[in-house]
Amino acid sequence: MLADQGAEGIKIEPPTGDNLRKYPSTLEAENRAFLGVNRGKRGIVLNLKQREALDVLISLVKQADVLVHNFRPSVPARLGISYEQLREINLRLIYCAVTGYGDSGPNKDKAGYDQVLQTMTGMCTLQGPKEGPPEVLYGSVVDYYAAALVSSSVASACSRARRAAKASMSMCRCYAAR
């Protein structure tokens, strides 16, 4: 969505690749869903647990306006890429952390998955036959909703930073279980 608004995006994937690449597709060598959600982005493979890869990320951050990630809250500091750590490298960096359960509470260090979040929020109870069991909505609706919130939050932060000439941090939560 940010690329649709003119942003230059670089997606960083682990050496194993994005899991969405492995989903079934009608295309022989690509996945339509992966191509759709990553349209307009360039890609790079980095193992952020290796110093050389982290150095590449740091060089990108020095030039970046925005960094968006979806790590669990404890991961960025362990990798050396927390807001506080990256702000020292780039004072104007807008840092958007997308988590499934927020940065506090009993589930904060759990990965957030669309279907699990649909179940926890009760969305599934509104689907399926009236007297039947709950059903998951296909199409990753929570993920797409989160992406829309991220896009809006980042665009707002960029506008605010341009006016105020300062950076900010944004926590985008799909669902905060407390």
N, C-alpha and C positions, 0 to 999 in steps of 0.2 A: 504494500500500500504506500509506503514511503517513496519507493521508486516511481510509483504512479504520480507522485507529487513533485518529482524532480530530484530526489535524493540519489546519490551514488552509494549503493550498498555493496558491502563485501561480506559474504557469508563464510564463516570459519567452520569447517567440518573436522571431526576427528579422523584419524587414519582409517577407521572402519567405515567411514561415510555416514551420512544421515540415514536413519532407519527408514524414512519415507522412500528412499531410493529402492528399497527392497520389496515394497508393496507390489501386488499384482497390477499389471497395466496392459492396455491393448497395444502399446508401443513395444517394439522389440528390445531396444537397448536403454530406454528411459522410462520414467514413471510420470504420467500426466499430472498427478497431484503434486509431485515434487516440482515439476516445471511450473505449475500454476502458482504455488505459494512462494517460489523463488524467482519469479519473473523479474527481470531488470536488475538482478544482483550478479556480481562477479563472485567467484568462489575460490577459496584457498584451503588446503588441507594443512592443519597444524596440530601437533600433539602438545598441548599446553603444559604437559608435565615435563617437557624437555626444555632446558634453558634456551637453546637456539630458537625454538619455536616461540617461546615467550618473548625473546628479543624482537622477533618479527612483529608480533602483536604490539609490543611497546612502540615500535617505529610507526605502525599504523595509527596508534592512539595519539601520538604526538601531532599528527596532522588532522585528526578526526574532529568532527563537531559533536558526534553522538556515538555512544556504544550501547547496544541493546544485547542483553544476554538472558538466558533462561536457566541458569544454574540454581541449584538449591542454595539457600542463604549462606551456608558454611563454606561453600566451594571457592568463591572468588578470593577471599583472604588467603586460603591455603595455596592457591595458584599464584598469588601476588598481584591480583587484578581487582581488588576491592575498590569502591569509590574513593576512599581515602588514599589508597596507594596510587591510583591513576590520576587523581586530581593534582598530585604533586608533579606529574609529568605534563599535564595539560589542564591549566586552570579554567579554561572555557568549556571543558568536556561536559556534555549532557550524558548522564549515566542512567540507563533505564534497566532495572532488574525485574524480570517477569518471573514470578513464582506461583506455584499452585496453591500454596497455603499461607503466604505471607512470610514475614521475617520473625514471627514469634508464635508461640502456641505449640501444642503437642505434635502437630504434623509438619512443622516448619521445615524439617530436613527430609521430608518425603518428596519424591518426584510427583509432579502433577500430570495426570493423564486424562485426556478428554472424557473418556467413557466413565472413569472413576468419579470425576468432578460432576458429570451429568447425574450420576447416581446419588452422590452426596447432597446435591442441591435439590433433588426431587424432580428434576426435569423428566426422568424416565417414567414417573408415575402418571404423567399426562399423555403418554404415548401408548399405542397398542389398543387392543379391544377393551371396551368398557369394563367388562368383568374378567379380563385376562391379566396376566402378569405385566409388570412394567417392562418397557422396551427402550433400548438405547436408540437415540437419534443418530443416524449415519450421516457422515459428512463433516465430522469434527466441528460441530457448532460452537463448542466452548472455545476451541482453539481460534476459530475465526473471529469470535466475539473479542477474545483477548487481543488478537492482532489489530482489530479496529480501535480498541482502547489504547494500545501501544502507539499506533499511528497518530491518534488524536493527541495523546499526552506528549509525544515527542515533538509534534508540530507546534503545540502550545509552548513547550519549554524552549524551543528554538526562537519563537517569536518573543517570548519574555526575555531570553538571554540577549537577543539582539538589542532590545530596548534598554535592559539594565546592565549589559556588558558583564554578566557573571554567569557561572555554571550552576547547575542544579542536579539533584538526584531524584529519580522518580521510582516508586515501587508500584508496579502494576500487579494487582492480585486478581486472579480468576475467582477465587473463593477463599475466604479466610475462616478456617475452622478453628474455633476457640474452645 
